Amino acid sequence: MGAGACLLPEALLIGQTPSPVTATNARRVVDVHHHFYPPSFVEAWLKSPPAGEPPIPVPVRQWTLARTLDQLDSNNVSTAVLSTSIRVAALGANPEESRAIVRRYNDQGAQIMQAHPGRFGLFGILPMPDVEGSLREIEYSLDVLKADGINLFTNYRDRWLGHSQFAPIFEELNRRRAVVYVHPATANCCGNLSSYVSAAVIEYPHDTTRTVLDLLFSGTFVRYRNIRWIFSHAGGTLPVMAGRIRTLAQAEVKNLSQVAPNGVDAEFKKLFFEVANSASSPTLTALASYVPISQILFGTDFPFVTVGQTLQELRAAKIPLDQLQAIERGNASALFPRLGA
């Protein structure tokens, strides 16, 4: 952890014996969708429930580093890249408070990396939609904390990621050739459309597709070619809708040749997708038949889904061993050389 990162009393709650990956205990799986929720985060959520976010789920309340390490050790996971499933900045009552909450969260993620060398990576979070604060946090996360990338959400206050407001963010991330991991979030428009299941069940995959289309048709993908994008949950509904999107875009998008110079499919196939909560055979088949295996990463959504459950589903799909190894580790090692060492 670089100079300037704050050492918080809460570090005592996460400080355990370091568990470096060595030749004698090397594991072979990298999990790029693995959440953590330090106690201060839970306290802030309970104190001031954020507007537009769901009630705090039980797995979030029960998260501990010990449970995380047990998940990694019992499933031969070498490294988990830490992120969040909630727009943390929403916990703040004003921009300065949001920035402070985000900074504290990122510092705590970096403390976990430092205490357990080789076991964890980190996607730094930003106080979006605060552009100035986000630019500061990009610099701090990547330069000081040495985060492996940036954790964004599919929408912020009903503005999806292709909105022009966020252009300075992507200009900086593009300049840095950053990895951007995108987690779905419920938009205000759509969180209460179903009375039978939560928005996370049905709206999350749809909102992933919404923001991918927003990024594509706004020209964000083509303008910021250096960003490496990772989308959650096998791309949501994107793999099964790609053909429809391509066909209708040809008729409806007047500047299609500018935003997708090599075609819609080519743009989608450059993206990375992880398989958290999406490793079942039908979903995996749809994704793997559309994008190259090199673009598929392993993820679990822990603590909402266990590492073992995801591995069991993935391996039950009976894909060739070389492809399985690429998904479980090889592709992440190429994207994050530090994590595959």
C-alpha positions in Angstrom: 0.0 0.0 0.0 1.5 3.3 -1.1 2.3 6.3 1.1 -0.6 8.3 2.1 -3.1 5.5 2.6 -4.7 5.8 6.0 -4.3 3.0 8.5 -7.7 2.6 10.2 -8.5 1.0 13.5 -10.7 -1.4 11.6 -7.6 -2.9 10.1 -7.4 -4.8 13.4 -10.6 -6.6 12.3 -9.0 -7.8 9.1 -5.5 -8.3 10.1 -4.7 -12.1 10.0 -1.6 -14.1 9.3 -0.5 -13.2 5.8 -1.1 -16.1 3.3 1.2 -15.6 0.3 0.8 -17.8 -2.7 4.0 -19.9 -2.9 5.2 -22.8 -5.0 4.0 -25.2 -2.2 0.5 -23.8 -1.8 -0.3 -22.4 -5.2 -3.9 -22.3 -6.3 -5.2 -22.3 -9.8 -8.3 -20.1 -9.9 -8.7 -16.2 -10.0 -12.0 -14.8 -9.0 -12.7 -11.3 -10.5 -16.2 -10.8 -9.0 -15.7 -11.1 -5.2 -17.3 -8.6 -2.8 -16.2 -7.3 0.5 -18.1 -5.3 3.1 -16.1 -4.0 6.0 -18.0 -3.2 9.3 -17.8 0.5 8.8 -19.5 0.1 5.4 -22.4 -1.9 7.0 -22.7 0.7 9.8 -22.9 3.5 7.3 -25.6 1.7 5.3 -27.7 0.9 8.5 -27.3 4.5 9.7 -28.4 6.1 6.5 -30.0 3.7 4.0 -29.1 5.0 0.5 -31.9 6.1 -1.8 -32.3 3.8 -4.8 -30.5 0.9 -3.2 -32.1 -2.3 -1.8 -32.3 -3.0 2.0 -29.1 -4.3 3.3 -29.0 -8.0 2.5 -28.1 -10.6 5.1 -24.9 -11.8 3.3 -23.6 -8.3 3.5 -24.2 -8.1 7.2 -22.5 -11.4 7.7 -19.4 -10.8 5.6 -16.1 -11.3 7.3 -12.6 -11.7 6.0 -12.3 -15.1 7.7 -15.3 -16.4 5.6 -13.7 -15.1 2.5 -10.4 -16.7 3.2 -12.2 -20.0 3.9 -13.9 -19.8 0.6 -10.6 -19.2 -1.2 -8.7 -21.9 0.6 -11.4 -24.6 0.4 -11.9 -24.1 -3.4 -8.2 -23.7 -4.5 -8.7 -20.0 -5.4 -5.3 -18.2 -5.6 -6.6 -14.7 -5.8 -9.9 -12.8 -5.4 -10.3 -9.2 -6.8 -12.3 -7.3 -4.3 -15.2 -5.0 -5.3 -18.6 -3.9 -4.1 -22.1 -4.6 -5.2 -23.5 -1.2 -4.0 -22.9 2.3 -5.1 -21.0 3.3 -2.0 -21.1 7.0 -2.7 -24.9 6.9 -2.3 -24.2 6.4 1.5 -23.0 10.0 1.7 -25.3 12.9 2.5 -23.2 15.3 0.4 -20.2 15.1 -2.0 -17.6 15.5 0.6 -19.1 12.8 2.8 -19.4 10.5 -0.3 -15.8 11.1 -1.1 -14.7 10.2 2.4 -16.8 7.0 2.5 -15.3 5.9 -0.9 -11.8 6.7 0.3 -12.2 4.7 3.5 -13.6 1.8 1.5 -10.7 1.8 -0.9 -8.1 2.1 1.9 -9.7 -0.9 3.6 -9.5 -3.0 0.4 -5.8 -2.0 0.1 -5.2 -3.0 3.7 -6.5 -6.5 2.9 -4.2 -6.8 -0.1 -1.2 -5.7 2.1 -2.1 -8.1 4.9 -2.5 -11.1 2.6 0.1 -10.8 -0.2 -0.9 -12.5 -3.4 -4.4 -13.5 -2.2 -6.3 -10.3 -3.2 -6.6 -7.7 -5.9 -8.7 -4.6 -5.8 -11.1 -2.7 -8.1 -11.1 0.8 -6.7 -14.5 2.5 -6.4 -15.4 6.1 -7.3 -17.8 8.7 -5.8 -19.8 8.8 -9.1 -21.5 10.8 -10.4 -19.1 13.3 -8.8 -16.7 13.7 -11.7 -14.1 15.9 -9.9 -14.0 13.5 -6.9 -13.9 10.5 -9.2 -10.8 11.8 -11.0 -9.1 12.3 -7.7 -10.0 8.8 -6.6 -8.8 7.3 -9.9 -5.4 8.8 -9.2 -5.3 7.7 -5.6 -6.6 4.2 -6.3 -4.3 3.4 -9.2 -1.2 5.3 -8.2 -1.2 5.1 -4.4 -3.1 2.0 -3.6 -2.0 0.1 -6.7 -5.5 -1.1 -7.4 -5.9 -3.5 -10.4 -8.7 -1.5 -12.0 -11.8 0.6 -11.3 -15.2 -0.6 -10.2 -18.1 1.2 -11.9 -21.9 0.6 -12.0 -24.2 0.4 -14.9 -26.0 3.6 -14.0 -25.8 6.6 -11.7 -29.1 8.5 -11.1 -30.6 7.0 -14.2 -27.7 8.0 -16.4 -26.0 5.1 -18.0 -22.3 5.0 -18.7 -22.4 6.4 -22.2 -23.7 9.7 -20.9 -21.5 12.7 -21.8 -21.3 13.7 -18.2 -18.8 10.9 -17.6 -16.5 11.7 -20.6 -13.7 13.1 -18.4 -13.7 9.9 -16.4 -13.3 7.7 -19.4 -10.7 10.1 -20.9 -8.5 9.5 -17.8 -9.1 5.8 -17.7 -8.3 5.5 -21.4 -5.1 7.5 -20.9 -4.1 5.0 -18.2 -5.2 1.9 -20.2 -7.2 0.9 -17.2 -9.3 -2.2 -16.5 -12.9 -1.1 -15.8 -15.1 -3.7 -14.0 -18.9 -2.9 -14.4 -21.4 -4.2 -11.8 -25.1 -3.9 -12.4 -27.3 -1.6 -10.3 -31.0 -1.0 -10.3 -32.2 2.2 -12.1 -34.9 4.3 -10.6 -37.1 3.7 -13.6 -37.2 -0.1 -13.2 -36.7 -1.3 -9.6 -40.3 -2.0 -8.9 -41.6 -3.4 -12.1 -41.9 -6.9 -10.7 -43.8 -7.8 -7.5 -42.6 -11.4 -7.5 -38.8 -11.1 -7.4 -36.2 -8.5 -6.4 -34.7 -6.2 -9.0 -31.4 -8.1 -8.6 -33.1 -11.2 -10.1 -34.3 -9.6 -13.3 -33.2 -6.0 -13.6 -29.5 -6.5 -13.0 -28.9 -8.5 -16.3 -31.1 -6.1 -18.2 -29.3 -3.1 -16.9 -25.9 -4.6 -17.9 -27.2 -4.8 -21.5 -28.6 -1.3 -21.3 -25.3 0.2 -20.3 -23.3 -1.8 -22.9 -25.7 -0.4 -25.6 -25.3 3.1 -24.1 -21.5 2.8 -24.3 -21.7 1.4 -27.8 -24.1 3.8 -29.5 -22.8 6.9 -27.7 -19.5 6.2 -29.3 -17.7 5.6 -25.9 -16.2 2.3 -26.9 -14.7 3.6 -30.1 -13.4 6.8 -28.5 -11.7 5.1 -25.6 -10.1 2.1 -27.2 -7.5 1.6 -24.5 -10.0 0.7 -21.7 -10.4 -3.0 -21.0 -14.0 -3.5 -20.0 -15.3 -6.4 -17.8 -19.1 -6.9 -17.5 -20.7 -9.0 -14.9 -22.9 -12.1 -15.1 -22.0 -13.2 -18.6 -23.0 -9.9 -20.0 -26.6 -10.0 -18.7 -28.9 -10.5 -21.6 -26.4 -9.4 -24.2 -25.4 -12.8 -25.7 -29.0 -13.8 -26.5 -29.9 -10.3 -27.7 -26.8 -9.6 -29.8 -28.3 -10.7 -33.1 -31.5 -8.7 -32.6 -29.4 -5.6 -31.6 -27.2 -6.0 -34.7 -30.1 -6.3 -37.1 -32.2 -3.5 -35.7 -29.2 -1.2 -35.3 -28.5 -1.4 -39.0 -31.9 0.1 -39.6 -32.2 2.5 -36.7 -28.7 3.9 -35.8 -27.7 6.5 -38.4 -24.1 6.8 -37.3 -23.5 3.1 -37.0 -20.4 3.1 -39.1 -18.8 5.7 -36.7 -19.7 4.0 -33.4 -19.2 0.5 -34.7 -16.8 0.7 -37.6 -16.3 -3.0 -37.8 -19.8 -3.9 -36.9 -21.7 -4.4 -33.7 -20.5 -8.0 -33.1 -16.9 -6.9 -33.4 -17.4 -4.3 -30.6 -19.1 -6.8 -28.3 -16.5 -9.4 -28.8 -13.7 -7.1 -27.6 -15.3 -6.9 -24.2 -14.6 -9.2 -21.2 -17.3 -11.1 -19.4 -17.2 -13.0 -16.1 -19.5 -15.9 -15.1 -20.7 -15.0 -11.6 -24.2 -16.4 -11.1 -24.1 -17.3 -14.8 -22.0 -20.5 -15.0 -24.9 -22.8 -15.8 -24.6 -24.7 -19.0 -27.3 -22.8 -21.0 -25.9 -19.4 -20.0 -22.3 -20.3 -20.5 -23.1 -21.9 -23.9 -24.8 -18.7 -25.1 -21.8 -16.6 -24.0 -19.1 -19.0 -25.3 -20.8 -19.4 -28.7 -20.8 -15.6 -29.2 -17.5 -14.3 -27.8 -14.0 -15.9 -27.8 -13.1 -18.0 -24.8 -10.2 -15.5 -24.2 -12.8 -12.9 -23.2 -14.5 -15.0 -20.4 -13.3 -14.8 -16.8 -14.2 -16.6 -13.6 -16.3 -14.8 -11.0 -18.5 -15.8 -8.1 -20.5 -12.9 -6.6 -19.4 -14.1 -3.2 -21.0 -13.7 -0.5 -24.3 -14.0 -2.5 -23.1 -17.1 -4.3 -20.4 -19.4 -3.0 -17.2 -20.1 -4.8 -17.9 -23.8 -4.7 -21.3 -23.4 -6.3 -19.9 -21.5 -9.2 -17.0 -23.9 -9.8 -19.4 -26.8 -9.7 -21.7 -25.3 -12.3 -18.8 -24.3 -14.5 -17.2 -27.7 -14.4 -20.5 -29.4 -15.0 -20.8 -27.6 -18.3 -18.1 -30.1 -19.6 -16.2 -27.6 -21.7 -12.8 -28.7 -23.0 -10.1 -28.7 -20.3 -8.0 -26.0 -22.0 -11.0 -23.7 -22.2 -11.9 -24.4 -18.6 -8.4 -23.5 -17.4 -8.4 -20.3 -19.5 -11.7 -19.2 -17.8 -10.6 -20.2 -14.3 -7.2 -18.6 -14.5 -5.4 -18.1 -17.8 -7.5 -15.2 -19.1 -7.3 -13.3 -15.8 -3.5 -13.9 -15.7 -3.2 -12.3 -19.1 -5.3 -9.3 -18.1 -3.7 -8.9 -14.7 -0.2 -10.4 -14.9 0.4 -9.5 -11.2 -2.4 -11.8 -10.2 -1.4 -14.8 -12.3 2.2 -14.9 -11.0 
